[in-house]
Amino acid sequence: MRATVIHAPHDIRVEEVPDAAIQRPEDAVVRVLRACICGSDLWAYRGEAQRRPGQRIGHEFLGVVEETGPAVSGVRAGDLVVAPFMWSDGTCAFCKEGLYTSCDHGGFWGSVGHDGGQGEAVRVPHADGTLVKLPADAASDDHLLTGLLALSDVMGTGHHAALGAGVRPGSTVAVVGDGAVGLCAVLAAKRLGAERIIALGRHAVRTDIARLFGATDVVAERGEAAEAAVRELTGGRGAHCVVEAVGTEQSMRTAVGITRDGGAVGYVGVPHGSASGLDLGVMFDRNITLRGGVAPVRAYIPELLEDVLSGAIDPAPVFDRAVSLDEVPDGYRAMDDRSALKVLIKP
């Protein structure tokens, strides 16, 4: 089969690799219908996260079950399914607590020795604990299928950020970051009943999507200017709930700076750089709470799935470019130079 591999920074290739195949009784093989490129994939692409030459890449996909191992009972050949960005057994102590990302037997797609999502097929370990069935007729609805793909990562991660920030009906929310996760956090905040949502971003195409998703205000400034703008919009007090969806020292400083005393920051931006941007003294004095981390997306898929299927939420607009599998290297270049927000892959 063909799959995307990374050989070195800025060296992404689509190559022939061994076919995905059942290796353990708990496995399933999924033929990929839709995959995508994540902003976090760019850290490997840029050389800021290490990968072995020839390692697979990609962690967001949905598709059709082609084959299952003898221990799999929850899905069968022909089922349309979506996979969260980590596999998990669904039975360990952490999974029972809803923290699927800490599963005793879990792992990431594209890790050494495992298939990545950006290919023609994927071997799925612990299929019963990992895969979520989708309505079969969704396979013929291109727009719906695209929205459902967002459940594999960005919609669930945005939701996790909103929960971490304590979004509730009537609250004022600020979202730092205009990438796909930040935009999905806007959508999640709207879904949870936020009254005012301030999106921080400099790119009009992206902030237009933020407004479509429910943002009431847009702040284009950065750093201290952004803090001042948000405080002006909030009567000098800041936002009750702040999402940090970038992962840099500056973005975290901004997030804390625009949080109202007694408020909370929900952080889901993958940290990169040598410093956190956190001042515990400031957070202590102002009673600011920090919650977040790797989103246990598998826990959120069932409830978010209902809203996507009903049309209550539609995350599909975060995908602004589609490529074939052979064009995936072009997709990486487009996201790296910010000419694309999030690239959809149609194998």
Disulfide bonds with the S-S distance in Angstrom:
none
